[in-house]
Amino acid sequence: MLNKADKERQNLEAIATIMSLVSVGAMPPDKAFDIMAGIGRRNHEEEVKQTTDEVPPPTEPPWNDQAIYLKFVKDKVNEIVKKIENKQSQYIGDDMVLSAITDTADKMVVGRPSTIDERLRVILTLMDKHVGALMKRGTTLPDLEDRLTDIIVYCFMAMYLLDKDIFFVDLKDNAS
């Protein structure tokens, strides 16, 4: 493989030969231009490739990485949905999505069904054990991603609980 100086010398010799052929009428100028443009284009492509190979990947994300982020979120949400489906009994309980949460909250009060706030506190308490572990151990936590996923699942459960239409259906079922 030629070094940069040898490539430049070779290109100059080729251009000089082309110019000589044009000057004696052995090559039309438009053909010479096309050949010289091809030499320049090839050199530029090689320089770009070398530059790309030599430059380390950026340490900061591009200024507008929204599309990358949105794809990441969509992929993670799909993974979380699969995890919820696979671990349904742990997250949800036997019958209704919030039955385990409702049962726990109902045990904390006597003589009445639990309120939304009491159920929300149960969800947040369950989530808090994961937040506490993260606060204590940070990125050294061996099951870091699982705990982050569990936090997201608890957030989904809280949002589901706070959806008024769903809550009223839950209360009707809870009363029977």
Protein Blocks (a to p, Z undefined) as FASTA:
>chain_A
ZZfklmmmmmmmmmmmmmmmmmnopacfklmmmmmmmmmmmmmmmmmmmmmmmpccdfbd
cfblmlmmmmmmmmmmmmmmmmmmmmmmmmnommbmmlmmmmmmmmmpghiacdfklmmm
mmmmmmmmmmmmmmmnmmmlmklmmmmmmmmmmmmmmmmmmmmklmmmmmmmmmZZ
